[in-house]
Amino acid sequence: MAPLAQNMINDALSLPPVDRASLIEELLASFDRQARSAIDAVWANEAERRIDAFDAGETEAITLEESRERINRR
């Protein structure tokens, strides 16, 4: 691996989990735009499913801060 790429990896690994996940998503999306459309459709369906579950009282919401704390604890 080229030294520049290794430096980028090291920098990326020092990011908080949420930022690393965003970086991964952007990198993967850069490979295949058509696959990105399929992924977006799946996430849209999942979001609708979660909204329906919340509206039906089957799940509870947490704050953004609580969500980030849970992610960063891992």
C-alpha positions as CSV (number, residue, x, y, z in Angstrom):
1,M,0.0,0.0,0.0
2,A,1.3,3.5,-0.8
3,P,2.4,5.6,2.1
4,L,-0.3,8.2,1.4
5,A,-3.0,5.6,1.4
6,Q,-1.7,4.2,4.7
7,N,-1.7,7.7,6.2
8,M,-5.3,8.2,5.1
9,I,-6.3,4.9,6.7
10,N,-4.5,5.8,10.0
11,D,-6.3,9.2,10.0
12,A,-9.7,7.5,9.2
13,L,-9.2,5.0,12.1
14,S,-8.8,7.9,14.5
15,L,-12.3,9.3,13.6
16,P,-15.3,8.7,15.8
17,P,-17.4,5.7,14.7
18,V,-20.2,7.8,13.2
19,D,-17.6,9.7,11.0
20,R,-15.9,6.4,10.0
21,A,-19.2,5.0,8.9
22,S,-20.0,8.1,6.8
23,L,-16.5,7.8,5.2
24,I,-17.1,4.1,4.4
25,E,-20.4,4.9,2.9
26,E,-19.0,7.6,0.6
27,L,-16.1,5.4,-0.5
28,L,-18.3,2.5,-1.3
29,A,-20.8,4.7,-3.2
30,S,-17.9,5.9,-5.4
31,F,-17.5,2.4,-6.9
32,D,-21.0,1.8,-8.3
33,R,-23.6,4.5,-8.6
34,Q,-26.3,2.0,-9.7
35,A,-25.7,-0.1,-6.5
36,R,-26.1,3.2,-4.6
37,S,-29.7,3.6,-5.9
38,A,-30.6,0.1,-4.7
39,I,-29.1,0.7,-1.3
40,D,-31.0,4.0,-1.0
41,A,-34.2,2.2,-1.9
42,V,-33.6,-0.4,0.8
43,W,-32.9,2.3,3.4
44,A,-36.0,4.2,2.4
45,N,-38.1,1.0,3.0
46,E,-36.3,0.5,6.4
47,A,-37.1,4.1,7.4
48,E,-40.7,3.6,6.5
49,R,-40.8,0.4,8.5
50,R,-39.3,2.1,11.5
51,I,-41.7,5.0,11.3
52,D,-44.7,2.6,11.1
53,A,-43.4,0.7,14.2
54,F,-43.0,4.0,16.1
55,D,-46.5,5.2,15.1
56,A,-47.9,1.9,16.2
57,G,-46.2,2.2,19.6
58,E,-44.0,-0.8,19.0
59,T,-40.8,1.1,19.5
60,E,-39.6,4.2,21.3
61,A,-37.4,7.0,20.1
62,I,-34.1,8.1,21.6
63,T,-32.3,11.4,21.2
64,L,-29.5,11.9,18.7
65,E,-27.1,12.4,21.6
66,E,-28.1,9.0,23.2
67,S,-27.7,7.3,19.8
68,R,-24.2,8.8,19.3
69,E,-23.2,7.8,22.9
70,R,-24.3,4.2,22.2
71,I,-22.3,4.1,19.0
72,N,-19.2,5.7,20.5
73,R,-19.2,3.2,23.4
74,R,-18.4,0.4,21.1
